[in-house]
Amino acid sequence: MIQPLPLTRGKLTQNRPLSDLTWLRVGGPADVLFQPADPEDLAAFLKALDPAIPVFPMGVGSNLIVRDGGIRAVVIRLGRGFNQIDIKGNTVTAGAAALDAHVARKAAEQGIDLTFLRTIPGSIGGAVAMNAGCYGSYIADVLVSARAVTRAGEIITLTPADLNFGYRQSHLPDGAVLIDARIEGLFAPSDALLVRMEQQIRTRDETQPTKDRSAGSTFRNPAGFSSTGRADDTDDLKAWKVIDDAGLRGARKGGAQMSEKHPNFMINTGGATAADLEGLGEEVRKKVYDDQGITLEWEIMRVGDPLDE
């Protein structure tokens, strides 16, 4: 238990299980789960919180394994006070809790091309933190600025240069919590954008285990970039290909499995623990390295403590 905690207009829950808040449905409790009412509430809370207490911004849990022992921190999960989507001209200002798919659709309805976001799981905050991308486009290509609350409770504005984007990464200040982002897309006919997104969804459903419990891509592509979706795209050094070449399509550990449909998707077949999932991932990394000399890097974030034996 963490005591005492600052007063807040949001919701504080001690010893809150997190498994129901992750797409993989695994994980132990957070010492505290904080759901702030709005940016000002978040800023005031962080300013008053003991600096020695760690914080972890969770997002919507779409690309996350929380270990079975839980997280010794204040876990911050943004909700309704952070999911607005405002459009002016070709600029979209989206709260960090706004889902990528919703941003893409609302932008398309206004004739703004942010269609690459449509099939990316998760929220805008996570997309900025991970420089999410597909079809050859990344958040880094469209971001104007982002706002975050620092661990000291200050609201700051960050430029793309500040974030120093790389493949599947950005450089946020330690303990900072993203609260919104301004992004720009090119104008295009709305009907064409909506049709394109429908095609993207069909392709995703045909090639990915969208009906299973997964957390998106398990490992980053060793090639160092996302699939482009173009006709000249190759499978060389794609994570799914090196996993498949190692004979690990469908590999299992407990209730965890590398998907038969897409071997870079790890799924909870039912009853998996976080240890099953992370253990299977490490077995895949070892086998791929032993067979091909390639070191796969996790794309799924793993946080927290293992369960005490």
N, C-alpha and C positions, 0 to 999 in steps of 0.2 A: 504494500500500500504506500502511496505517496501522500504525505500530509505535511503541512496544510496546502491547499490549492487556492489560487486566486479566485475571487468571485467572477462570475461570467454571466452573460445573458444567454449563452449557449448551453449545451448539455454536456455534463461530465459524468462518466460511468467508470467506476473502479472495477478492476479485475474483469474486464469485458472480453468474452471469447470473440475471436476474430474469424473463425472458420466460415461463418455464414456471410462474411463481407468480402471473401475472396472467390474468384471464379473457380479455383480448384477445390474449394470447400475443405481446406485443411488449415491447421494452425492452432496454437494455444492462445491464451488471453494476453491482452495488453494490461500493463499496470493501470493505465488510465486511457480511456477513449474520450477525446474532446471533439465535439461537433459545434464549431463556432457559429454564431448567428449571422455575422457579416464581417467584412474586413476589419472594421474598427474594433469589434469584439475580439477578434483574433489578435490584433496588435496589442490591445490592452492586456490580454491574458499573457502573451509571451513576455511583455515588458515586466509584468509582475511575478512571473514564474522564476523560481530559484534557478540561476544560470547553470547550476551543477546538474539539473535534471535534463536528460536528453529528450529530444522530441523527434518524432518520425512522421512525415507527411505520407499518408497512405494512398490517396487517390481512390479509385473504384475497385482496386484489387484485381485488375485484369491481367497483370503481368507480374505476379507476386506469389512467392511461397513464404508463408509465415511458419517458422519451425514450431514443432509440437510443444516446446516449453514456453512459447509466447515471447513477448517483447517487454523488456524492462525499460519502459519509456512512456511518455505521453504520446499516444498516437493521435494524430490530427487528421480528421476526415471531413472534407468540405461537402456541404450539401446545398440546399435550396438558395441560401444566401450568396452562392457563388456559381450559379449555373445560367446566368443571363446571357443572351446573345443579341447584340445590338449591331445594326448595319447602317453605315453611312457612306454613300458612294461605293467604292470597291473595298472599303475597309470594314473588317469584322472585328468587333471587340467581344471576346468570349470569356466568361468566367472559367476559372480553372476546373470547376466541376462539370462544365458543359461537355456532353459526350461528343467525341470526334464526329460520329455519324450524324448527329443533330446539326452540328456546325456546317458540315458539308451540304446537308439537304437544304437548310435555311439559306445558305449562300447561293446554292444553285437556283432556288426559287427566285432570287433577286438577280440572276444572271451573272454570278461571280463564281469563277472556277476554282474551287477548293476540293475537287472531286477525289483527289488522292486520299483524303481523310475518311472517306465513306466506309471503307472496310477495315480501318485500323481500330482495334478494340481499345476501350478506355476513354479517358477524358483529356481535355486540352492541357491541363497542368502536367499530366504524365507525358503527353506528346512533346511538350516543350522540354521537360526534364530529360527525355530520352531521344530527342531529335527524331521523332517518329517519321517514318516515310515509307512509301511504296510507289511502284510505277515510275521510278526515277525522280520523284519529288520528295522533299523533306520539309519539315517545319522551318528549318534554317533558311529555306528559299523564300518563305513568305512572311516570316516574322518581322514586324516593325519594332515592337518593344513588348516587354512583359513587366508586370508588377509583382513584387513579392514582399512578404513581411519577414524581416530579419529576426534572428533569435533574440535580439535586443528590443523587438517590438516596433521597429521603424518600417514604414512603407517606402520601398525604393523602386525605381524604374530601371530596368535592365535592357540594354541594347543587345543585338546579336553579337557584337564584339565583346561585350561583357560576358556573355554566355559561352563564347569560344567553342562553338559546336563542333562535334566530330561525329563519326558514324555511331549512332545509337548512344550518344552521350552529350551532355552539356556540363558546364562548370558553374553550378549554383553556389552562392556563399553557403558555408556550413550552417545547417539548421534553418535555412531560409525556406519559407512556404510560398509557393507561387499562388497568386490569387486571380490573375487574369492575363490575357494576352491580346495584343492588336496584331492582326494579320491581314495581308492584302492579297487578293487574287485578281486575275485578268478578267475583263468582261467577256462573256460568251453567251450565245442564245440559251435561255433557260431550258427549253425542251431538249436540246442536244445534251446538256449537262445531266439532266435527269435520266435520259436514255443511257448515257455512258455509265452512270452509277448502277443502274439496273443490270447492265452487262457485267460490271465488276462483281456485283453480288452473286450473280449466277456462276461466274467463274470461281469465286471463292467457295461457294457451296459445293461445287463439283470437285474441288481439289483439296479442301480442308475439312477436318472433322467438326463442323460447326454445331452438330447436335450433341457433341460430347463435352464433358467438363475439361476444359483446357485453359491454358494461359497464353495463347498465341504461340509465336515462335519460341522454342526453348533456347536455341543458341544463335548467336550472330553468324552471318555468313562469313566464312574465312576470306572470301574475296574482298570484304570490306565495303560492300554496298548492297542495297536491296535489289530485288528483282525489278526490272524495268517494265515488264509487260510487253515489250516490243518484240517484233518477229525475230530480230537479230540477237535477242537475249540467249545466253547459254547457261547451262547448268554447272559449268566448271566452278569448283570451290563454293558451291551452294551448300549450306549446312545439311539440307535434306539429302543431297546426293552423297556426301561423304559418309553420312550415317547409313544410308542404304547400301553403299559399297562395302561397308563394314559388316553387313549382314544383320543390322539391328532394327530393321523395320519390324514392328510388332514386339520388340523385346519387352520383357516384363520384370517387375520386382514388386512383390506383394500386390497391392491394388493399383500400382502405377504401370503404365504402358506407353511405349513410343507408338504412335498411331500407325495402323496398317495403311490408312489412307494418305497420310502425310507424315513421314518419319521424323520431321523436326517439330512435331506437335506432341507434347507429353500430355496424357489424359489420365484422369482419375476414373478408373473403371467401376469404382464403388468400394468404399472402405479403405482407400489408400490413406496412409499417413504422410505428413510432410517428409519424414525420414525415408519412406518408400520412394517418393518423387525425387528428392534430392539425391538419394543413393543411386537410383536408376540413372539420373543425369550424369553422375560422376563415373559410373560404369561405362556409359556411352563415351564420355570424354577419354577414358583410359583406352578403350578398345580402338577408337578412331586414331588416337596417337600411336598406339602400338602397331596398328596396321598401315597407317598412311603418313605418320610423322606430322599430323596436323593437330594443333591444339585448339579445340573448340572453346569459345568464350561464352559464358552464360548470357543470354538476353533476359531471361526471367530473373528478377531480383529475389534474393533469399535473405531473410532478415530474422532476427530473434535468436533464441537459445534452443538447443536440442532438449528433449525431455530427459530429465535425470533418470539414470538407470536404477 
